[in-house]
Amino acid sequence: MTDFVVLTGFLGSGKTTLLADFLALPEAAASAVIVNEVGEIGLDGAILGESGGVPVAMLANGCICCALQGDLERTVGALVEAGRGGPPLARIVLETSGLSRPGPILRSLAGLAPLRLRVGVVATVDCRAGPRVAGFEEAAAQWAGAQALVLTKRDLATPAQRRRAREAACAINPLAAVIDLDDRAAALRAAFCAPPSPILSPSPVPAPFWTVPRLRHPRVAVLLARPAASLDWDALAEWLDNLAGLLGDRLLRIKGVVRVAGSAAPLLVQSVGTLFSAPRSFPAMADAEPFLVVIVRDTDPRELAQAGPDLALDFRPLGGPLAAGGGDQVAASPGG
């Protein structure tokens, strides 16, 4: 199976450097790269092309989520088809522009479902600019939609800056794995060779992150509900569909394990933006307490009740105010 890694992150956060360093490793030999840039200069593609031996396809003219969906689908399809004549591709990495959001990008891949790509989102977090960047809408959407957050420019940042960047990112997405390693090669392999919790595949859910005090972002809310009883599947599906329609691009992420009437095992439910993966039976969490986490932007928790039908889900925000500095109040969860 070919991995499709969406490498996202805000402007100047180190995406190209991270990817170029990975392409220099032996593990990158069976990789292909798609670069999306604002404008037609193609500088990032030229930089990555210096690595040699890795196919680099360019998508120019800006943000793929609003202008280049067709080109993206054709490019991915062509790369997979080209690999059929030889060793199969281990991964395709799409480096997005710094203003792209992962949700619309993933939706644009719907036509490639027959290729059975294993899709994951990796986002870069600039250690020197984490709390400041967190205020940008695009950065918040990128971090919230990621299964892994990679701390970049660690060598240029102080320990306090690294801590604050980690806190800012985890305040937006406590579900993500955080790659914060001194060993650069190990960090690169963790980011690209085994994308954690691909959105189209079930994966183990981390230990309860809600037991750890967390910071609260001024615009992004992490909301937790614990269903007290089994839910009717048709009602849950209708609620999820209505929620996506009600919130639109304010919906950044959903993940949870719920019990459904008539099912022996709990179900894993998850989305990036309004793109939902198919619910899966998840017996690995058979003995765990059900939960549903919704990450939203500019949304009052009471709005979720408007989606209907009434599932008696009491969503509560996690964490306290997000502020620069402070102590080590965030502990990264090991799954995405």
Beta strands, then each sheet from edge to edge (+ up, - down):
strand 1: 3-9
strand 2: 31-36
strand 3: 56-59
strand 4: 91-95
strand 5: 118-126
strand 6: 148-152
strand 7: 177-179
strand 8: 215-216
strand 9: 220-225
strand 10: 251-258
strand 11: 267-272
strand 12: 275-276
strand 13: 280-281
strand 14: 291-297
strand 15: 316-317
strand 16: 320-321
sheet 1: 3+ 2+ 4+ 1+ 5+ 6+ 7+
sheet 2: 8+ 16+
sheet 3: 12+ 11- 10+ 14- 9+ 15-
sheet 4: 12+ 11- 13+
end
